[in-house]
């Protein structure tokens, strides 16, 4: 006979949310109750397991002089103790819920503090933790207070009876892994530690345990209704509205409503017998009616972004200045909404959203994505034993953040599959706060939600959803419910590396279909940690760079800003695509400029155009020759006006290419930008571009001189027809056809994507190692040098027949006409099609007339402005965290590269071309894993002059390149004219 005894699970493995904590309450940044920050330098000891050390360190008098020190807030893995781990979906430990590995790094933290001399007598006190990953056990002066999980959520303990005037010993044991880790598989670095603030807060007798601001707005009357419930009761004053009323009472008065475009806040004071707190009240009403999400009676269009909390040196310990910097950057780039993926942010972030004006989807600290690869077996959200932990997380989010007008949706979490626990969360939230909408993407039946939310739905499916003609759900009742809901893309346009492409096409769908209420680009920032190379250069590292046995590489670097928060070309493109003012030509063909007519449309949801000043500029060959103001009436949202531009100012040379540029700028400074900041712009052609370099006057015929051929300023190798010099300037790599580019993250795609992964196919075909065979070098009586070649990779029977025809004119210019004919059945589009050549490294300054100032590709070209631009070659590069194709300038009419003395080369294209210049080869760019892997050449600047480029798409986690942006292998002709500058 035998018996089995079940040992109780340790606190860090049991499924409960913890023990000993107080009920959650609102975050209150401004109170007259005393507070003491416990941030700063703490003593620290790291153990390899959860049980390696006993709890003696928590007792007063413990000698910790041999311990290390660590900053709080902070993560110990960023301060020399262990290392970060990055995984997207897979748990970095065996999946055996709720158990965690025996190898469980555990950090013991100690802080000794004194109370200030003016700390009040009487009352109580609470110890508050804003965020600890992933499980904490807490002692004060040797007394255990309790334990908690829920890394991105606040937890408080009552401590008034334990405090001493001096020498208080606060001890916190933090475990990297806990049962809570199964609920926090959130596509980010695993970073243990006390990463948000720790505070001691005095709670006087009669202080606030809870309060709930209800501030609705009636758009039909222009009145707001205010009621604030509190425990205990007190009084509310709103001086600007003349209100003085008891808590629990309602008052209805005329108000200015809060919206993301007009973030009107009213200062209020809530006072009880023990405490007075300052509040900022915004009046607004959120509903779903008529199949639309409406705020204050109007449909809203989310021009949004997902935001993880990240700092390249401090991880998720993000300070207030960095939060404000994020939001200011968003506002300056026309972003009006944030999804707090995938957890509630630092509470101060939401206060800034209230102030600056952004819609917020506040997401619960919950994701169990790693169970998806296991067919959702043992998924906690469908296991009743986990439901108390799920409800605790929902409650802590809602109670902390419920008083922010910016929060318009509660999200149950991210990528958790489906289950009873999610339904329980939705029921609790709906009961507690019926004034907001509930969001969750993971259940496409929408059984628990008020919006139909998807990730990365391709354009054609978004079009169907917008028409409410998407394929039906299996349950007719749920299908009818879902079809009547508004639609958003909570993630789309994966911004990994070069990209995302296809933004304009998405935006047109959002604007065309009322049901499609916008989306949230994935994501805001590249999560690359800063590292210094041996040569002193700073760069950023990603998954695998810390020796992790399981990781997902640079998938953690998929943001619209680089780790140092420099905007990427993707953010510049997004700003242009989502402009809230549309400026276009007034004729039916949309060109507009030739007749001087322009149409202005107000795309705001609430604001008129009175906050903007409009200007025009008239440009010839990229240089301004006139400018002025454009009188635009204060159009209400959705309205348009057609206006005549002034007569073109004199000064343009005959035949010059001319453009109107119309801009909408802030008329006055705001909290997020200075007066004059550009909100929207458009260019309208006034006269068409010229015919480029066609029809060069015939010059001398080519002549052979030994092993070379001379044609005008060009010298060629007689055997291969390769150009070796131009007007005495060495050509370090002769021009020849180039079809390879260093694949972007979106070229390579994701293994789970249904579309073709062109980057993988290109490499399998060998397009990175094509061979060039010269079939003939011919001189003809008409003064041409013709070189016939075949360009093809090994092991396949496809190729490109390429003919180079060189001519010269009497002005010393050399023209190259290229014709390309595909051979065989090409199974894929081309990466690029054009010429590559090398010029001396001294030619380090670039100037061009065409699209700029930044890079652009076929489906990322909206922000490219035609003009005359100049940059050093080194600044033409885009420093993606993982190096890849970048830096191409679009629609270039001419470009020139010069040395410091002004000598160099000028290149004209017919038709306009893509221009790229860099100090390393495409092969070196392709091989690089980090930016320091690229060593600039001291001898050569490599140029790409491309007739075509394949689009970008967002297939690293979204749809591939749309058909209209693919560079199919078809016959092509293009030409370039080279001139020597002296």
C-alpha positions, 0 to 999 in steps of 0.5 A: 500500500502506498500513498502520494502526498501533494506538496503545495506549490511555492508562491511563485508557481501557484496560479494565484495573483498573489497574497497580502496586497490591497484592492487596486485604486486609481493612479493619483499623480497629484495629492496633498498626502505625503509621499516618499520615493524609494527609487535610487540605489539598492543593494542587490544579490543574484541567486541562480535559483529561487531557493538558493538563499533563505529569507535572512536578508529581510531581517533588520541588521542583516549585513549586506556590505558584500552585495552589489548595487543596482538602480531602481527602477531597473533590470538586473540583466542590464547591469551586469547580472545575467542577460536579456532574452528575446522571444516572439512566441516561444516560451524560453523555458519548458511549457509545463504550467504553472511550473517554471525551471529550477534554473530561476534567476532570483534577485534579492533587493535591499533598501534602508530608508528613513522617514522625512522629519515632516512625515505626518503622525497618525493615519496609515501608509501604503507601499506601492510598486508600479511594476516588477517582473515577474514575481515579488515577495516583500518584507518591511522591517522583517515582517513579510507583507505578501507576494504578487504577480502581474509585472506591468500592474501596480500593487500596494501593501499596508505598512503604517504599523510597521514604519520606524522614524529611521532605519526601515529595511525594505526587502524584495525578492524578485523571481525571473520566472513564475506562473505569471510568466505564462501570462506574459509571453508578449513579443519583447525582451524578458527583463526581470527586475523592479523596473517602475517606481517604488513609493511610500504613500501616507494615507490620512484618516478619511483619505481616498480609497477609490474615485471614479470620474464620469464625464460624458458629453452630449453632442446634440446639446453641447453639454457635459455631465459630470459625476464623481463617485468616491470612497469616502465621499467628499466634494468636487470643485471645477472653478472654470465651470463654476461647479461645487458639488458633492461626490455622487451628485451630477451636474450638466453644463455647457462644455468643450468636449475632449477629443484627440484633436482638441484635448480640452481638459478642466482642472478639478479638485476632489476633497475629502476630510483627509485628502485633496487631489487634483484631477483633469477632467475631459468630457467625451462619450464613446459608443458603438452605434449604427455599426460604427465606433463613435466619440461625441457622435462622430465616427473616428479614424484611428491613425495609430501605432502600437507601443511597447515601452522600451529604452535602448539602455534602460529597457522598460524603465522608461522615464517621463521625458522619454514618454513625452518624447514618444508622444510628441514625435507621434503628434508631429507625425500625425499619429492620433492613437496608441495601442499599449501593446501588450500591457498597461503602460506606465501610468504617467504615459496615459496622463500625457495622452490626456494632455497632448491628445491621443486615443488609447486602447489600454491593453491588459497585461496578458498574452499566452501566445506560446500555447498557440504552437501547442494547439492551445493545449493547457491554455490558461485562459481556458482553465478555470484555475487561472481565472482569478489571476486573469480577473485580477489583471483586468481589475488592476488595469481598469481601476488604475486607468479608469479616469483617463479620457484618452482611454476609449477601449479596454483590451482583454490582452493579446494573442491568447486564443479563446477561453472562459477566462477571457469571457469572465474578464469581459463580463467584469469590465463591462459591469464595472465600466460600461462607458468604454468599448471592449477590444480583443483580436484573438477571437474572430467570432467577436463573442466578447467584444464590441469591435471586429479587430484583426491583425495584418488582414491583406488589402483585398480582405479589408476591402471585403470587410469594409463592404461587410461582405467578408466570408461568414462565421460558422455561427449565424448569430455571431456572424450577424453580430460581427458583421454589424461591428466596426472594424479596426486593424489592431496591428498592420503594416509590420515596420521591420527594417526597410518598410512598411510598404502598402500604407497608401493602399490601406489608407485609401480603404480606411477612408473609402469604407465607413466601417474600416476605422483605421489601424495601428502600425506594428510598431513604434520602436526598434527594441535594440540595445545599445552596444559599443564596437571595438572601434568606438562606434555605437550600434544596436543588438537584438535577439541572439546577441546575448547568447540565448539558446532560444531567440527570434533574432531581429524580429524585435526590431520592427518599429517606426523609430530606431532605438535612439528614437530617430524617425525611420523612413517608415515613419516619414512615409506614415506621416504623409499617408495619414495626413489629416488634410488632403491637398490635390489638384482640382481637375478630374485627373488630379494633376491640378497645377497646370491650371493653378487649381487646388482642392483642400479637404479637411480629413479631421474628425472634429477640428476645423482648419482654423489652426492651420496656415496654408502656403504655396511655393513655385519651384523650377528645376527644384529651386523656389522662385516664388512663395506666398500665403493661400487663403483657406476657409476654416472648413469643418471636418469632411468638407472641401474647397477648390481654390485658384493658385496665383499666376506663376511668378516670373523667373523660370527658364524656358522648358524648365520643369516647374511645380507648385508645393502647397503646405498646411502648417500650424498657425500657432505653437501647440504643446507638441510642435512650434508654429510653422510645423508642417502637418500636410503638403502636396506637390502639383506639376505646373509643367511636365518634366522634359525629355531627359537626355534624348537625342544627343548630337553625334560626336566622334566615332569610337576608335581602337587604341591597342587593347582599348577603345576610345569614344569621346570622353570614355575609355573602354576595355577592347575585349570586354567593352567595359568602361574604365575611365570617363574624362580622365576619371577612373571608373573603379567598377565598370557599369553593368547590369545589376539585379540583386539587392541585399534582401530586406526583412520584408523581402525575406518574409516570415515562414508562416506567411502565405505569400511567396517569400521573394527574398528566399526565392531570389537567393535559391535561384542564385540572383546574388551570384549572377555571371556576366558573359560578353558575347560581342563588342562591336563598333558601328559606322553610326558612331556607337560602341555596342556590347552584347552580354548574357547575365544569368545565375548558375544552375538554371536556364533563365537569364537576361540578354543585355545590350549596352549601346554607347555613344558620345557627343561633341560636348563631351558627354557619354550616353549609354542606352541599355536594353534588357530581354528576359530569357526563359521562364522567370518564376519571380520578380526581380529585386532591382533592374539597373546599372551598378558602377564604382567611382573614386572614393573622393567623390563623397558629396551627392546632389540630385534633382528628384525625389527626396530627401529620404529613401523611397521605393515603389510602395513607400514613395508617398513622402518623396518630394520632388526637389533639389537635394544634397547630402554627403554619401555617408548620410544617404544610408539608412542605418537599419539595425540589421543592414539591408537594402536602403537609401534609394532616391526615387524619380531622379532626373539627374545626380552628381557626385563631387570631390571637395574641389568640385570635380566629379561626375554628372548622370542624367537618366531617361526615364527618371531613375532610382539613385543609390550611393554607398561606400560598400558593395551590395554583397557586403551589405547582404553579409552584414548582421550589424552596422559595424560589419560595414567597413567603408571603402577608401577606394570606391563609392558604388552607385546603383542607377536603377530603372526599376525596384521591386516594392517593399510590402510588409511580409515580415509579418504581413502581406507581401508586395501588391501586384502593381508594385512588383518588378516583373521580369519583362523587356526594358529599355533605359539610358543614362548620360555621363558627364565629367565635372572639372 
